[in-house]
Amino acid sequence: MWQTLLSKQKKLDDFISSTKNLEIQNVEEKRDLLILSLMVELGELANETKCFKYWSNSQPSEKKVILEEYVDVLHFLLSLGIELEFKDLPDFDDGSFTDNKELSAIFLNLYSSINNLRTNFSVESYIKCFNEFMIIGSKLDFTQEEIYESYIVKNAVNVRRQENGY
């Protein structure tokens, strides 16, 4: 499953690189932009879950909306894996990523791990981020199939956007 998603993401990333006049000066700058994009998308996901809004009575967004935001995070996470030339994400059994912490604490852990990935761009740091991302998915009751299908749909949308000059 993950190899398919990595392949689709690489194709999209390559298409963007070949059709856009990207003014990224060096590899580190590109990584920083990907990491910032990942953090922004992660914030959008947290906002839809409302897990940190202890002052509010509002309910989380619909599962479909949260899943779309989750997949947006996945796009940037996969792109970072591609930058690391990482190809060995294992398939997982639904429920294999668990944590007893509150969802907001897991978000904070992932932010910390993403920052660590920025300063220590390594496979080990990447795997830690990926695992924490999967724990969030598990906490949100997403199945492997839901994640895969939603990614495929959103990737097609992203490809169309790029083809239409997004």
MOWOHU-V672299 format. One record per pair of residues at least 12 apart in sequence whose C-alpha atoms are under 7 Angstrom apart, sorted by the first residue. I is the first residue (numbers start at 1). J is the second residue. Records with the same first field share a line. If there is no record, write none. Layout:
I->J / J
This chain:
1->91
2->89 / 90 / 91
3->87
6->78
9->75 / 78 / 79
10->82
12->159
16->162
32->118
34->76 / 80
35->118
37->76
38->73 / 76 / 77
39->111
41->72 / 73
42->73
44->69
45->66 / 69 / 70
48->60 / 61 / 66
49->61 / 66
51->103 / 104
52->104
68->150
71->147 / 150 / 151
84->123
94->143 / 144
95->138
97->134 / 135 / 138
98->135 / 138
99->135
103->136 / 139
106->136
110->129 / 132 / 133
113->128 / 129
114->129
